[in-house]
């Protein structure tokens, strides 16, 4: 008698990613209490990780308010483990780049929402600005606009000859900046 043993492969579920969030110190002042950088625009997927991160710090989050301008779907409820998180939306009253959170104790927090497609460097600057102890003096949308303007200004600098060569597919452009200082 021949016996064969085929090991079974058990795959464990991957842990849910933690929320990318930065919070201002409790003594900080200003228009924002921190920043959140979701990985997608799917509130059903993103809010449970955010609640997991904030509940131990701020108390159980019970309600969330968003402006639907930047969210393709705004569900009425999101399940977080054994409870339901209620979602509301307000168009003219709430800054599109802000998330309003209410906890069980009726405390309120406002987070800057950094668009998911934002690059790492810009997101780090925005998180830092939102967590400044005395500010920021700007609204959430103004912070995003300032960062977008900064990125656009950086993109408008003249190209070096090498950058032009690569951008033009190996053909030097007549618009390249000559960087050779010898004459």
TARA-V30796 format. One record per pair of residues at least 24 apart in sequence whose ideal C-beta (glycine too) atoms are under 10 Angstrom apart, sorted by the first residue. I is the first residue (numbers start at 1). J is the second residue. Records with the same first field share a line. If there is no record, write none. Layout:
I = J, J
This chain:
16 = 45, 48, 49, 52
17 = 45, 46, 49
18 = 49, 50, 52, 53
19 = 46, 47, 48, 49, 50, 51, 52, 53, 54
20 = 46, 49, 50, 53, 114, 116, 123, 127
21 = 49, 50, 53, 54, 57, 111, 114, 127
22 = 111, 112, 114, 123, 124, 126, 127, 128, 129, 130, 131
23 = 53, 54, 57, 58, 109, 111, 127, 130, 131
24 = 109, 111, 130, 131, 132, 133, 134, 135, 136
25 = 131, 133
26 = 57, 58
27 = 133
28 = 130, 131, 132, 133, 134, 135
29 = 132, 133, 134, 135
30 = 110, 130, 131, 132, 133, 134, 135, 136, 137, 138
31 = 95, 98, 110, 112, 130, 135, 136, 137, 138, 139, 140, 142, 143
32 = 95, 97, 98, 99, 109, 110, 111, 112, 129, 130, 131, 132, 135, 136, 138, 139, 140, 143
33 = 58, 101, 107, 108, 109, 110, 111, 112, 130, 131
34 = 99, 109, 110, 111, 112, 127, 130, 131
35 = 97, 98, 99, 111, 112, 113, 114, 123, 124, 126, 127, 128, 129, 130, 131, 140, 143
36 = 98, 99, 101, 111, 112, 113, 114, 127, 130
37 = 111, 112, 113, 114, 115, 116, 118, 120, 122, 123, 124, 126, 127
38 = 71, 99, 113, 114, 115, 116
39 = 116
40 = 72, 116, 117
41 = 70, 71, 72, 73, 113, 115, 116, 117
42 = 71, 72, 73, 75, 116
43 = 68, 71, 72, 73, 74, 75, 78, 85, 87, 89, 99
44 = 73, 74, 75, 77, 78, 79, 87
45 = 78
46 = 71, 78, 99, 113, 116
47 = 75, 78, 79, 80, 85, 87, 99, 101
48 = 78, 79, 80, 81, 85
49 = 80
50 = 78, 80, 85, 99, 101, 111
51 = 78, 80, 81, 83, 85, 101
52 = 80, 81
54 = 101, 103, 109, 111
55 = 80, 81, 83, 103, 104
57 = 103, 109
58 = 101, 102, 103, 104, 105, 107, 108, 109
59 = 102, 103, 104, 105, 106, 107
60 = 85, 103, 104, 105
61 = 85, 86, 101, 102, 103, 104, 107, 109
62 = 86, 101, 102, 103, 104, 105, 106
63 = 87, 88, 100, 101, 102, 103, 104, 106, 108
64 = 88, 89, 99, 100, 101, 102, 111
65 = 89, 90, 93, 94, 98, 99, 100, 101, 102, 108, 110
66 = 90, 91, 94, 96, 98, 99, 100, 113
67 = 91, 92, 93, 94, 95, 96, 97, 98, 99, 100, 113, 140, 141
68 = 94, 96
69 = 94, 95, 96, 97
70 = 96, 97, 113, 115, 116, 144
71 = 96, 99, 113
94 = 140
95 = 139, 140, 141, 142, 143, 144
96 = 140, 141, 144
97 = 126, 139, 140, 141, 142, 143, 144, 145
98 = 130, 139, 140, 141, 143, 144
99 = 140
110 = 139, 140
111 = 140
112 = 136, 138, 139, 140, 141, 143, 144
113 = 140, 144
114 = 140, 143, 144, 147
115 = 144, 147, 148
118 = 144, 147, 148, 151
119 = 151
121 = 147, 151
122 = 147, 148, 150, 151
123 = 147
125 = 150, 151
